[in-house]
Structure formats: C-alpha cells, structure tokens
Amino acid sequence: MLTPSLFFKGAVGFGLFSLLLLFLLGLVWPADAFRFGRRAVVMGASLFWLGFTFVFEQVFWAGYYHFFYPDWMKWYILAISFIVFPIMAFTFHWLACRLPKHPLLWFSLLAGFESVIEHVIAWYGTGLPDRVPYLTGLSLLPILVFAFFEYLAYWVIALWLAWLLTRLAISKEWSVRSLRS
C-alpha cells in the first residue's frame, strides 16, 4: 500500500541523489560551456528519454499505465516522448540561459516544476485516483513532491548524458585535428 510517508521518503532519496549529481555536474560543466551546449542537451534528452520511456513502459505498463491509457497507446508513447522531451529540453535550456547564475540550476528547477504540472494534469485530467487502485485515497501533495525530485533526477541524468556528448565531440574534434597535422 502506498502512503504519503513513502512518497516523502522517496522524494528525499531522489532529492539527495539529484543534488549530488547536479553538484558534480556543475563542477565539470561551467555555466558558459553549458550555455553553448543546447544541441547536446537536446540530443542527451532525446537519447535518455527514449531509452528510459522504453524501459519504463515495458516494466510498468501492466501495473500502472494500462489503468489510464488504451492498449494502442503503448506503441505511441515512445514516439511522443521522442518528440516532447527534446522540445522541453530546448525550452528549459533556452529559458535557463536567460536567467541569472548557473543555468544548470535553472534548467533543473524548470524540469522539476514541469513534472508538477504534468502530474497535476494527469491527476485531474485522467482521474488517476479513480483509475489506479493503489492511488485511491492518497492526496496529491506527496505525489507532487515526489514527482518534482523524481523528474529532477531523470533530467540531471539526461544532462550528464549531454555533457558526455560534448566531451565526445570535443575529443573527436581534437583527434581529427591531430590527424591533419
């Protein structure tokens, strides 16, 4: 049985994990370099969310998603995530780079707030508490707190993938130059 305290404990776990990853990423990806990494951020989000959605869909379809999605939707979720999450990444990056201080922090906060909006829409728009048996009787607040930090972790992992793509691009560029000389 899911309880509010379980959601809050999960939020603490995801929150600590996210903050550690975000802190470490901030050490290796300076603000100025991040500002010029929009293409990598979008590609990192594309790759991460496509893979994550595929795994999540395979593992949790029968236990969660089938309660509120029709069966045919299973095959469209990947395409939707491949379109929607890169657009979100582009938007978060664009906004984050226009705000003061390190844009990694703003990007992460925007992603967390987006998850809150997404979960509110799902909660009321699809009637989650009435459709998913183990959500019946739960209030929305612990779910939103959990969702904020859960998505924060996912997006920070996507940003790490983006950072790795920038490193690969730089190393490939360096190796091509060394071959030419």
C-alpha positions as CSV (number, residue, x, y, z in Angstrom):
1,M,0.0,0.0,0.0
2,L,1.3,3.4,-1.0
3,T,1.3,6.0,1.8
4,P,2.2,9.7,1.9
5,S,5.2,9.0,4.0
6,L,6.5,6.5,1.4
7,F,6.3,9.3,-1.2
8,F,8.0,11.8,1.0
9,K,10.8,9.3,1.8
10,G,11.2,8.6,-1.9
11,A,11.4,12.4,-2.6
12,V,14.2,12.7,0.0
13,G,16.1,9.8,-1.7
14,F,15.6,11.2,-5.2
15,G,16.4,14.7,-3.9
16,L,19.7,13.8,-2.3
17,F,20.7,11.8,-5.4
18,S,19.7,14.6,-7.7
19,L,21.6,17.3,-5.7
20,L,24.7,15.2,-5.6
21,L,24.6,14.6,-9.4
22,L,23.8,18.2,-10.1
23,F,26.6,19.5,-7.8
24,L,29.1,17.2,-9.6
25,L,27.8,18.2,-13.0
26,G,28.2,21.9,-12.1
27,L,31.9,21.2,-11.3
28,V,32.6,19.7,-14.7
29,W,30.3,21.8,-16.9
30,P,30.8,25.5,-16.3
31,A,27.9,27.9,-16.9
32,D,29.4,29.3,-20.1
33,A,30.1,25.9,-21.6
34,F,26.5,24.8,-20.7
35,R,25.1,27.9,-22.4
36,F,26.7,26.8,-25.7
37,G,25.6,23.2,-25.3
38,R,21.9,23.4,-26.4
39,R,22.4,20.8,-29.2
40,A,24.0,18.4,-26.7
41,V,21.2,19.0,-24.2
42,V,18.5,18.3,-26.8
43,M,20.4,15.2,-28.0
44,G,21.0,14.0,-24.5
45,A,17.3,14.4,-23.6
46,S,16.3,12.6,-26.8
47,L,18.5,9.6,-26.1
48,F,17.8,9.4,-22.4
49,W,14.0,9.8,-22.5
50,L,13.7,7.4,-25.5
51,G,15.6,4.7,-23.6
52,F,14.0,5.5,-20.3
53,T,10.5,5.5,-21.7
54,F,11.0,2.2,-23.5
55,V,12.2,0.5,-20.3
56,F,9.6,2.2,-18.1
57,E,6.8,1.3,-20.5
58,Q,7.9,-2.4,-20.7
59,V,8.3,-2.7,-16.9
60,F,5.3,-0.7,-15.7
61,W,2.6,-1.0,-18.4
62,A,0.7,-3.8,-16.8
63,G,1.0,-2.4,-13.3
64,Y,0.3,1.3,-13.9
65,Y,-0.2,2.7,-17.4
66,H,-2.8,0.3,-18.6
67,F,-5.2,1.7,-15.9
68,F,-5.5,5.0,-17.8
69,Y,-4.1,4.6,-21.3
70,P,-5.8,2.5,-24.0
71,D,-3.7,-0.5,-25.2
72,W,-2.9,1.1,-28.6
73,M,-1.2,3.9,-26.7
74,K,1.6,1.6,-25.7
75,W,3.2,1.9,-29.1
76,Y,2.8,5.6,-29.4
77,I,4.4,6.6,-26.1
78,L,7.9,6.2,-27.5
79,A,7.2,8.5,-30.4
80,I,5.5,11.1,-28.2
81,S,8.5,11.1,-25.7
82,F,10.9,11.3,-28.6
83,I,9.1,14.5,-29.7
84,V,8.0,16.1,-26.5
85,F,11.1,15.7,-24.2
86,P,13.6,17.2,-26.7
87,I,11.3,20.2,-27.1
88,M,11.2,20.5,-23.3
89,A,15.0,20.3,-23.2
90,F,15.3,23.0,-25.8
91,T,12.8,25.2,-23.9
92,F,14.3,24.6,-20.5
93,H,17.8,25.3,-21.9
94,W,16.7,28.5,-23.6
95,L,14.9,29.8,-20.5
96,A,17.7,28.7,-18.1
97,C,20.3,30.5,-20.2
98,R,18.4,33.8,-19.8
99,L,18.2,33.7,-16.1
100,P,20.9,34.8,-13.6
101,K,23.5,32.5,-12.1
102,H,24.3,28.9,-13.3
103,P,21.8,27.8,-15.9
104,L,22.1,24.1,-14.8
105,L,20.3,25.1,-11.6
106,W,17.5,26.8,-13.5
107,F,17.2,24.0,-16.0
108,S,16.8,21.5,-13.2
109,L,14.2,23.7,-11.4
110,L,12.2,24.1,-14.6
111,A,12.2,20.4,-15.2
112,G,11.1,19.7,-11.7
113,F,8.3,22.3,-12.0
114,E,7.2,20.8,-15.3
115,S,6.8,17.4,-13.6
116,V,4.5,19.0,-11.1
117,I,2.3,20.5,-13.9
118,E,2.4,17.1,-15.8
119,H,1.3,15.2,-12.7
120,V,-1.5,17.7,-11.8
121,I,-2.8,17.4,-15.4
122,A,-2.6,13.6,-15.1
123,W,-4.2,13.5,-11.7
124,Y,-7.2,15.6,-12.7
125,G,-7.3,15.1,-16.4
126,T,-7.3,11.3,-16.4
127,G,-8.8,10.8,-13.0
128,L,-5.8,8.9,-11.7
129,P,-7.0,8.3,-8.2
130,D,-10.2,6.7,-9.5
131,R,-8.5,4.6,-12.1
132,V,-5.3,3.4,-10.4
133,P,-6.3,1.3,-7.4
134,Y,-3.3,1.9,-5.2
135,L,-3.6,5.7,-5.6
136,T,-7.2,5.8,-4.2
137,G,-7.3,7.8,-1.0
138,L,-4.0,9.5,-1.5
139,S,-3.7,13.2,-1.6
140,L,-1.9,14.9,-4.5
141,L,0.7,16.8,-2.4
142,P,3.0,13.9,-1.5
143,I,2.8,12.7,-5.1
144,L,3.8,16.2,-6.4
145,V,6.7,16.5,-4.0
146,F,7.9,13.0,-5.1
147,A,7.4,13.8,-8.8
148,F,9.4,17.0,-8.5
149,F,12.5,15.2,-7.2
150,E,12.0,12.1,-9.3
151,Y,12.0,14.1,-12.5
152,L,14.9,16.2,-11.2
153,A,16.9,13.0,-11.0
154,Y,15.9,11.9,-14.5
155,W,16.7,15.2,-16.1
156,V,20.0,15.5,-14.3
157,I,20.9,12.1,-15.7
158,A,19.9,13.3,-19.2
159,L,22.2,16.4,-18.6
160,W,25.1,14.1,-17.7
161,L,24.5,12.3,-21.0
162,A,24.5,15.7,-22.7
163,W,27.8,16.6,-21.0
164,L,29.3,13.2,-22.2
165,L,28.2,14.0,-25.8
166,T,30.0,17.4,-25.6
167,R,33.1,15.6,-24.3
168,L,32.9,13.1,-27.2
169,A,32.5,15.9,-29.7
170,I,35.5,17.7,-28.3
171,S,37.7,14.6,-28.2
172,K,36.7,13.7,-31.8
173,E,37.4,17.2,-33.0
174,W,40.8,17.1,-31.2
175,S,41.7,13.7,-32.7
176,V,40.7,14.9,-36.2
177,R,42.9,17.9,-35.9
178,S,45.8,15.8,-34.7
179,L,45.5,13.6,-37.7
180,R,45.6,16.5,-40.0
181,S,48.8,17.9,-38.6
